[in-house]
C-alpha cells in the first residue's frame, strides 16, 4: 500500500520532565482542524499526563481519542497493549488524521518502532517521525553526558560513580532514534550555553536530524507533523545500546503515590517538593492538588528544583477532592522520608 494511504504516527520521546506533555498541548492547539488521537504511556499510578491533555479543550482531539496505557512501559507491552490499541484507533468509523504517541521517559524507542512492522498494522500506519524532547538546562549541566571517556574519568575520580548510568543509555537511545530534537526550556539556558548545547546534541545525531529550541514546549503542528520519515523502514540506521537483547528491564526506577487532604498554601508545598527532590533521588513529581476554598484543582509538576503549578480546571461534581502526587525516582527511594518531608 502506498505510504500516502497510511495513517501517520508521531512518536514523542524524552526523559522525565523534559516537557513532552506541554509540547503536545501546544500541538493540539495548532493542528488546524486535523483529527488527532493520542496514546499516553503513563509511568506511575495516576494518569496525570492524560488528565492534562483531556483538560486542554482542543476540539480536534476529544476525550475518547485519548488512550492511556498504564500497564507498563510501552516498549515492553507491545503485543498486549500497543498493537491492539493502534488497531482500535485505525478501525474507528469516524476516522483519524494522525496519531500522537507520548512514551514514558523510561521507554526505549527502537522496540516501539519495530512494533509498527507487526503484520496486523504495518500496511495501515507509518511512523511520520520520532521527536525527542531534551531538557535544555539539564543537558547543559551534564546530567546526560554520553562521552564514554568523560564518564570513565568521572568514575575513576569519584567512588559515587562506580556504575553505568541507565539514564545515559536511555538518553542516547532516544537521540539515536530521533528525526527531530527539541531543546525545551531554552529560555532557561544562559546565552553562552545555548550554542554549546545545540552543537553537542547535533554531534550525537544523524546528519539529517535537526535541532530546534523551544520555550514551554511551544512548537506548532506544522513543524512537528509531516516529517515523512517512515522510521519503521529505517530501523537499522538507529543504533541502540540494547541491540541484540530480547528484552530489557526498568528495575532502576520506581514510583509511588502520596495522597493527602486539601492544602492552604501552594507556595509552601512547592518549597517542600523542592527540598524533598534535593534530599533524595527524586527525578520527577507530578499530580493534582486540592486547595482549600478553591473550586479548581491545582496541577503540580516538576523535575529537579524546577516546579510549576497552576489551576487547570474545576473539580467535577462528585470528584474526590484529594491531593495525589506521583513520585518517580531511582530504585531504593526512601519513601517514608519523602512522604514525611511532603506531609510535614
C-alpha positions as CSV (number, residue, x, y, z in Angstrom):
1,X,0.0,0.0,0.0
2,X,1.3,3.4,-0.8
3,X,2.6,5.3,2.2
4,X,0.3,8.2,1.5
5,X,-2.7,5.9,2.2
6,X,-1.3,5.0,5.6
7,X,-2.2,6.9,8.8
8,X,0.9,8.8,10.0
9,X,2.0,8.5,13.7
10,X,4.4,10.7,15.6
11,X,6.3,9.2,18.5
12,X,7.3,11.8,21.1
13,X,10.0,10.6,23.5
14,X,12.2,12.2,26.0
15,X,13.3,11.9,29.6
16,X,11.1,12.6,32.6
17,X,10.1,16.2,32.9
18,X,11.6,17.3,29.6
19,X,8.2,18.8,28.5
20,X,6.6,16.3,26.3
21,X,3.1,16.9,27.6
22,X,3.4,20.7,27.3
23,X,4.5,20.3,23.7
24,X,1.6,18.0,22.9
25,X,-0.9,20.5,24.4
26,X,0.5,23.2,22.0
27,X,0.5,20.8,19.1
28,X,-3.3,20.1,19.7
29,X,-4.0,23.8,19.7
30,X,-2.1,24.4,16.4
31,X,-3.2,21.4,14.4
32,X,-5.6,23.4,12.1
33,X,-8.5,21.0,12.4
34,X,-6.6,17.7,11.9
35,X,-8.4,14.9,13.8
36,X,-5.8,13.6,16.2
37,X,-5.7,10.6,18.5
38,X,-3.3,10.3,21.4
39,X,-1.7,7.3,23.1
40,X,-0.2,8.2,26.5
41,X,2.1,5.8,28.2
42,X,2.0,6.9,31.8
43,X,4.6,5.9,34.4
44,X,3.1,5.8,37.9
45,X,-0.3,5.1,39.4
46,X,-2.3,8.2,38.4
47,X,-2.9,9.4,34.9
48,X,-1.6,12.9,35.2
49,X,-0.4,13.4,31.6
50,X,-3.7,12.1,30.2
51,X,-5.7,14.3,32.5
52,X,-3.7,17.4,31.5
53,X,-4.3,16.7,27.8
54,X,-8.0,16.0,28.3
55,X,-8.4,19.3,30.1
56,X,-6.9,21.4,27.3
57,X,-10.2,21.7,25.4
58,X,-9.0,21.0,21.9
59,X,-11.9,20.3,19.6
60,X,-9.8,18.2,17.2
61,X,-9.0,15.7,20.0
62,X,-12.0,14.6,22.0
63,X,-11.6,12.8,25.3
64,X,-12.4,9.5,23.7
65,X,-9.5,10.0,21.3
66,X,-7.0,9.9,24.3
67,X,-5.9,6.4,25.2
68,X,-3.8,5.8,28.3
69,X,-1.5,2.7,28.5
70,X,-0.7,2.5,32.2
71,X,0.2,-1.2,32.4
72,X,3.9,-0.8,32.0
73,X,6.5,0.6,29.6
74,X,5.0,0.8,26.1
75,X,8.0,-0.9,24.5
76,X,7.6,-3.9,26.9
77,X,3.9,-4.4,26.3
78,X,3.7,-4.3,22.5
79,X,1.6,-7.4,21.9
80,X,-0.7,-7.0,24.9
81,X,-1.4,-3.2,24.8
82,X,0.2,-1.2,22.0
83,X,-0.8,-3.1,18.8
84,X,-4.4,-3.7,19.9
85,X,-4.7,0.0,20.8
86,X,-3.4,1.0,17.4
87,X,-5.8,-1.4,15.7
88,X,-8.8,0.0,17.6
89,X,-7.8,3.6,16.6
90,X,-7.4,2.7,13.0
91,X,-10.8,0.9,13.0
92,X,-12.8,3.9,14.2
93,X,-15.6,4.6,11.8
94,X,-15.2,8.4,12.0
95,X,-11.5,8.2,11.1
96,X,-8.4,10.0,12.3
97,X,-5.8,12.0,10.5
98,X,-2.8,11.5,12.8
99,X,-1.8,9.5,15.9
100,X,0.5,11.1,18.6
101,X,2.2,8.7,20.9
102,X,3.8,10.1,24.1
103,X,6.1,7.5,25.5
104,X,7.1,7.2,29.1
105,X,10.5,8.7,29.9
106,X,11.7,5.1,30.5
107,X,10.7,3.7,27.1
108,X,13.3,2.6,24.6
109,X,12.1,4.0,21.2
110,X,13.6,1.3,19.0
111,X,11.4,-1.7,20.1
112,X,8.4,0.6,19.6
113,X,9.4,1.4,16.1
114,X,9.8,-2.3,15.4
115,X,6.2,-2.8,16.5
116,X,5.0,-0.8,13.5
117,X,6.1,-3.6,11.3
118,X,3.8,-6.1,13.0
119,X,1.6,-7.8,10.3
120,X,-1.6,-6.6,11.9
121,X,-0.8,-2.9,11.4
122,X,2.2,-2.4,9.1
123,X,0.1,-1.7,5.9
124,X,-2.2,0.8,7.7
125,X,0.2,3.1,9.6
126,X,3.6,4.7,9.2
127,X,5.9,6.5,11.6
128,X,5.9,10.1,10.3
129,X,8.7,10.9,12.8
130,X,10.3,10.4,16.2
131,X,10.6,13.7,18.1
132,X,12.9,13.7,21.1
133,X,12.4,16.4,23.7
134,X,15.5,17.4,25.7
135,X,15.6,19.3,28.9
136,X,18.0,22.1,27.9
137,X,19.2,23.2,31.3
138,X,19.6,19.6,32.5
139,X,21.7,18.7,29.4
140,X,23.8,21.9,29.8
141,X,24.5,20.8,33.4
142,X,25.9,17.4,32.1
143,X,23.2,15.2,33.5
144,X,23.1,13.1,30.4
145,X,26.7,13.2,29.2
146,X,27.3,10.4,26.7
147,X,31.1,10.7,26.2
148,X,32.4,7.3,27.3
149,X,35.9,8.7,28.1
150,X,34.5,11.5,30.2
151,X,32.2,9.1,32.0
152,X,35.1,6.8,32.7
153,X,37.2,9.7,34.0
154,X,34.4,10.7,36.4
155,X,34.1,7.2,37.6
156,X,37.7,6.9,38.4
157,X,37.7,10.3,40.3
158,X,34.5,9.7,42.3
159,X,33.5,6.5,44.1
160,X,29.9,7.5,43.8
161,X,30.0,6.9,40.1
162,X,31.1,3.3,40.1
163,X,28.3,2.0,37.9
164,X,27.0,2.6,34.4
165,X,24.1,5.1,34.3
166,X,20.9,3.6,32.7
167,X,19.7,7.2,32.3
168,X,22.6,7.9,29.9
169,X,21.8,4.8,27.9
170,X,18.1,5.7,27.6
171,X,19.0,9.2,26.6
172,X,21.5,8.0,23.9
173,X,18.8,5.6,22.5
174,X,16.3,8.5,22.4
175,X,18.7,10.6,20.4
176,X,19.7,7.7,18.1
177,X,16.0,7.2,17.1
178,X,15.2,10.9,16.6
179,X,14.1,12.5,13.4
180,X,13.8,15.9,15.2
181,X,15.2,17.1,18.5
182,X,13.6,19.8,20.5
183,X,15.7,21.6,23.2
184,X,12.9,22.6,25.6
185,X,13.2,25.3,28.3
186,X,15.7,27.1,26.1
187,X,14.7,30.4,27.9
188,X,16.4,29.0,31.0
189,X,19.7,28.4,29.2
190,X,22.5,31.0,29.7
191,X,23.2,32.8,26.4
192,X,26.6,31.4,26.1
193,X,25.4,27.8,26.8
194,X,22.8,27.6,24.0
195,X,25.3,27.1,21.1
196,X,27.3,24.5,23.1
197,X,24.1,22.5,23.9
198,X,23.0,22.7,20.2
199,X,26.4,21.6,19.0
200,X,26.8,18.8,21.5
201,X,23.4,17.4,20.6
202,X,24.0,17.8,16.8
203,X,27.2,15.8,17.1
204,X,25.3,12.9,18.6
205,X,22.7,12.8,15.9
206,X,22.4,11.6,12.3
207,X,23.3,14.4,9.9
208,X,19.7,14.7,8.7
209,X,18.3,15.3,12.1
210,X,17.5,19.0,13.0
211,X,17.8,20.5,16.5
212,X,15.4,23.4,17.4
213,X,14.8,25.4,20.6
214,X,11.5,25.8,22.4
215,X,10.1,27.6,25.4
216,X,7.3,25.7,27.4
217,X,7.1,23.2,24.5
218,X,5.6,25.8,22.1
219,X,6.3,24.1,18.8
220,X,3.5,24.1,16.3
221,X,1.9,21.2,14.5
222,X,3.3,22.5,11.2
223,X,6.8,21.8,12.5
224,X,6.2,18.6,14.4
225,X,3.9,16.8,11.9
226,X,4.6,15.9,8.3
227,X,8.3,14.9,8.7
228,X,7.7,11.9,6.3
229,X,10.4,9.8,8.0
230,X,8.9,6.4,7.6
231,X,11.0,5.5,10.6
232,X,9.8,1.9,10.7
233,X,11.7,1.3,7.4
234,X,14.9,2.9,8.7
235,X,15.4,0.9,11.9
236,X,18.9,-0.3,11.0
237,X,20.2,3.3,10.9
238,X,19.1,3.9,14.5
239,X,21.5,2.1,16.8
240,X,20.6,1.2,20.4
241,X,22.6,0.1,23.5
242,X,20.1,-2.7,23.6
243,X,20.6,-4.1,20.1
244,X,20.7,-7.9,20.3
245,X,18.7,-8.1,23.5
246,X,15.4,-9.9,23.6
247,X,14.1,-7.6,26.3
248,X,15.1,-5.0,28.9
249,X,14.5,-4.1,32.5
250,X,13.5,-0.9,34.2
251,X,14.4,-2.1,37.7
252,X,16.5,1.0,38.2
253,X,13.3,3.1,38.6
254,X,10.3,3.1,41.0
255,X,7.3,5.3,41.7
256,X,4.8,5.7,44.5
257,X,1.8,8.0,45.2
258,X,1.5,10.4,48.1
259,X,-2.2,11.3,48.9
260,X,-3.2,14.0,51.4
261,X,-6.0,16.4,52.2
262,X,-6.5,19.9,50.8
263,X,-3.7,22.4,51.4
264,X,-3.8,26.1,52.2
265,X,-0.5,27.4,50.9
266,X,0.6,26.2,47.4
267,X,3.9,28.0,47.6
268,X,4.8,26.2,50.9
269,X,4.1,22.9,49.2
270,X,6.3,23.8,46.3
271,X,9.1,24.5,48.7
272,X,8.6,21.1,50.4
273,X,8.7,19.3,47.0
274,X,12.0,21.1,46.0
275,X,13.5,20.1,49.4
276,X,12.4,16.5,49.0
277,X,13.7,16.3,45.5
278,X,17.1,17.7,46.5
279,X,17.4,15.4,49.6
280,X,16.6,12.2,47.8
281,X,17.0,10.5,44.4
282,X,13.8,12.0,43.0
283,X,13.6,12.5,39.3
284,X,10.1,13.8,38.9
285,X,6.9,14.7,40.9
286,X,3.6,15.4,39.3
287,X,-0.1,15.4,40.3
288,X,-3.2,17.2,41.3
289,X,-3.7,19.1,44.5
290,X,-6.8,20.2,46.3
291,X,-6.6,23.7,47.7
292,X,-9.0,24.9,50.5
293,X,-11.6,27.4,49.3
294,X,-10.8,26.8,45.7
295,X,-13.2,25.2,43.2
296,X,-10.4,24.4,40.8
297,X,-7.7,21.7,41.1
298,X,-4.0,22.7,41.2
299,X,-1.8,20.9,38.7
300,X,1.8,20.4,40.0
301,X,4.7,19.1,38.0
302,X,8.4,19.4,38.2
303,X,11.9,18.0,37.9
304,X,14.9,18.8,40.0
305,X,14.4,22.2,41.6
306,X,12.2,23.4,38.8
307,X,8.5,23.2,39.7
308,X,5.4,24.8,38.2
309,X,1.8,24.9,39.4
310,X,-1.4,26.3,38.1
311,X,-5.1,25.7,38.3
312,X,-6.1,23.7,35.3
313,X,-9.8,23.1,35.6
314,X,-12.8,22.9,38.0
315,X,-13.3,19.9,40.2
316,X,-16.1,17.9,38.6
317,X,-19.3,17.1,40.5
318,X,-18.7,14.0,42.7
319,X,-15.0,14.0,42.1
320,X,-13.0,13.1,45.1
321,X,-11.1,16.3,46.1
322,X,-8.0,14.6,47.4
323,X,-4.4,15.7,46.6
324,X,-2.4,13.0,44.9
325,X,1.2,13.2,43.8
326,X,3.2,10.6,41.9
327,X,6.9,10.5,42.9
328,X,9.3,8.9,40.4
329,X,13.0,8.2,41.1
330,X,15.8,5.7,41.1
331,X,15.3,2.3,42.8
332,X,15.7,2.5,46.6
333,X,13.8,5.7,47.2
334,X,13.3,6.4,50.9
335,X,9.5,6.6,50.6
336,X,8.9,7.2,54.3
337,X,11.3,10.1,54.4
338,X,10.0,11.7,51.2
339,X,6.4,11.3,52.5
340,X,7.4,12.9,55.8
341,X,9.0,15.9,54.0
342,X,5.9,16.5,51.9
343,X,3.3,16.0,54.6
344,X,5.1,17.7,57.5
